[in-house]
Amino acid sequence: MTLNWESTYAIALELRRQHPEINIEEVSLQQIYQWTIQLSEFEDDLALVNDDILYAIYQDWFEENIHGK
């Protein structure tokens, strides 16, 4: 599966899987950016990212922590 900036939910799930010990409330958008571009499945133009995309990943991750298991 290839991930891109439009795959916010899939990215959030993968980050949650790879960083289970992280308190999402302490994660910065810069950390989300760094972790996302380090994902082996991630393939997109780094110049296309913006804070809205990073916040959407954050929000999906946060919601999964509350409602998913």
N, C-alpha and C positions, 0 to 999 in steps of 0.2 A: 504494500500500500504506500503510495506517495502522499506526503503531506505538503500543503502549501498554506499561504496566509489565509485562505478562505476556509480552511479546515480547523477552525478554532476549537470546536468540540473534540475532535479527534486528537488535536495537539494537547488539549487540557487533560484528556484521559491518559495519554502517554506520559505527560509530565507528572501527573498524579501517581502513575504506576512506578515511574523511575525515582520519584522523590517522596516516598510515603511518610517519611519522618518530618517533612517540612510543614510548618504552620503557615498556611496560605495567607493569613492576615499579615505576615511579616515579609512576604515576597514582594519585591519591587518589579516594576515593568521591565527594567533593565535586566533583572535576573531571568524573567520569563523570556525575553528576547534571546539572551545568551543560551539558555537551556534549549529553546526551540531550534535555533540554528545548529545546535550540536546533535540534534536527533538524526540518526542515520537515514530515516525515511523522509527527512525534510528536503525538498527541492523547489525553491522559489527564489525570485530575485530579492535580495536583501533590501534593495532600495524601495521596495513597494510597501514596507511595513510602516505603520504609524501608531500613535498611542491608542486610537480607537480599536485597532486590531488586537494589540497587546492587552488592552482592558477586556476585550471580549473573551480572550483566552483565560484571563484571570477570573472573570465572572463565571465562565463555564466550569472551571476548576473549583471555585468556591461553592457553586451550586451542587456539584458532584459530592463534595465533602459533606454537605448538609443532607442531601437526599439520596445519594448513591451509596452503594456499599459493594 
